[in-house]
Amino acid sequence: MRFRPPRPFAVDTLIALAMVCVAVLLGQESAKQGWPALDGPAYALVVLAHLPVAFRGRAPLVVFGTVEAVTFGYVTLGYWPVVCTFGPMLALYTVASVRQARTTALCAGLLVIEAFARQAGAAPDAAPPPDLAALTSRELEVLKLVAGGLSNLEIADRLYISEATVKTHLNRTMTKLGLDSRAQAVVVAYETGLVTPRG
């Protein structure tokens, strides 16, 4: 029995479906990234921005135009742009592989215009860093040393306190600042200027 390679359209359809799945899963993270949560119309646009890629081998310019128009609409509605990047990039790659450089340059220019639209509609402002005024002087000391990369044991040695006390100070600090992880505590220390990067 001779092996028959899969047909290009079948492969492109699988690629398009995979991109839709990844984009939909990524879209569920929108709110965590500071963008509006995706609703029904947004998910419809996400699907429409990726599914046409299945036809990229048959009509690359039409696919690029369709995907780019849908993506532009999605972005101008204020949704997280990252979700709709796969379709346009693959469509542009396809155009670049089968068309002249002038055509590719024109298509790439459209992507640049879309990028400017993303900036114009840009992300909602990030929440300001928490206020450190609620922390005691010892909690500030511990936070500063955590941001400096010291372990709990090293902080205990430096401050002449027990490791359990360091953990208590760090837990109280994280509770007061509404943080979930040590990494977030480090970020807050830098954002508030408690610690500054070394030059």
N, C-alpha and C positions, 0 to 999 in steps of 0.2 A: 504494500500500500504506500502510495506516494504522499508526502506531506504537501498540503496546499496552504500557502500563506494566507492569512486572513485578508479580506478585502479592505482597502483603505477606508471606505465609508463606515464599515463596521468598527474599525479601530477608532476612527474619529468620533463616532457616536459614543463609544465607551469613554473616550477622553472627555467629551462634553458632559456626559453624565457624572463622571468623577469630579469634574470641576464644579458642577452644580452642587454636588454633595458637600464638597469642601467649603464652597462659598456659603452655603446655608449654615453649616456648622460654625464657620467663622462669624457669620452674621449674628449668632446668638451671643457673641462677646461684645457687641456694639455698645451696650449700656455701660459695661465695665471699662470701656475705653473712653468714656465721656461723650459718646454720641447717642442720638435717639435710638431707642430699641426699634428693631425692624418690625413692621406690621405687615398685613396681608399684601398691600400694594408694593411694598418694598421687596418682599420675597418674590413676588411676581416679576419685578424688574431684575432681581438677581438671576432668576431662571432664564429670562429673556436675554440677559447679557452674556450667558454662557452656552445655552443649548444650540444656538445657530452655528457654533464652531463645528458641529457634526458635518456641516456642508462646506467647510473651508476648502476642501480639495476640488469642489465643483464650481464654486463662485467666490473666490477669495475676497475680491473687492466688495461684493454685495454683503458678504458676511462681516467684513471689517466695518463697513458703513453702518450696518444694522446694530452690531454689538457696541460700536462707539456711540451711536445715537442713544441707545438705551442706557448705557453707562453714564453718559452726560446728563440725561434726565434724572437718573438715580442720584448722582452727585449734587445736582442743583436743588434737589428736594431736601438736601441736608443730611443724608445718611452717610455712614462711615465708608469712605472711598475705598479702603483696602479690600473690602468684600468683593468689589467688582473689578479687580485688576487682572485676573487670570484670563478671561475671555479676550479683552482687547489686546493683551500682550501676545497671546498665541495667534490671534488673527493678524496682527502686525507682522509677526515672524513669518507667517504663511505668505503674506503679500510680498515680503522681502525676498522670499525664496523663489517666487515665480514671476515677479514683475520687475520692470526696470527701476533703476535707482531713483529717478524722478518721482515715480509713483509712490515708492516707499517713503521718500522724503516728505511728500505731501501727507501721507497717512501718519507719519511720525509727528509732523507738525500739528495734526489734529489732536494727537495724544498730549502734546505740550499745551495746547489751548485748554484741554480738559484739566491738566494739572494746575493751570492758573485759575480755572474755575473752582478747583478744590480749595486753593488758597483763599480765594475771595469769599467762599462760603464757609471758610475754615472752621475748624473744630471749636466747639464751645470752650470758653476759658476754663482752664483747670482750676480746681478748688484751691484756694490759698493754703499755704502750709499751716499746720496747727500752731496755736499760740503756746509758747513754752512757759508762759507766766504761771501756769497751774502747777509746774514742777518745783519740787524742793531743790535746794542747792546740791544735795547729794544725788538726787535723781538726774540733775543736769550733768553732774560729774560722770556718772555711770553712762549716760547717753553719749557723752563726748568720747569716752574711752571705747564704747561699743563701736562708734563711728570710726574710731581710729584703728579698728580691726583687732582689738584685744579680745581674748576669750574671757569667760566668766572667772576662771581661775586666775588669769593674769590681772584682771581688774581687782579681784579680791586681794591679791598680793600688793598691788599698787596702792590701794586705799586702806590696807590693814583692816579688812573686814572679812567675814566668812563668805564663801561662795554662795551659800544659801541666802545671805543678805543681799548680795549682788543680784541674784535671781528675783528676790522680792522687789528691789528697787526697779529693776527692768520691767517686771510685770506691772507694777503700779504706773510706770511711765507709759507703757503701751496702752494700758486701760484709759488713762487720762487723755491720751492723744488719739484714741480710737484706732490703734494699729493692731495688725494681725501677725506681724512677723518681725524678726530682727532686721531683715533687709529693709523693711519699710521704716524702721527706726533710724537706720543709717541714712536713708534718703531724706527724712525729715531733718536730721541734724545738719545735713548739707544745705537743704532748701532754706532753712531758717538762719543760716550763717553761724550756727553754733560751732561748726567745724568748717574750715575752708580747705579747698584742695591745695596740695603742696605743689609748688611751681616747678 
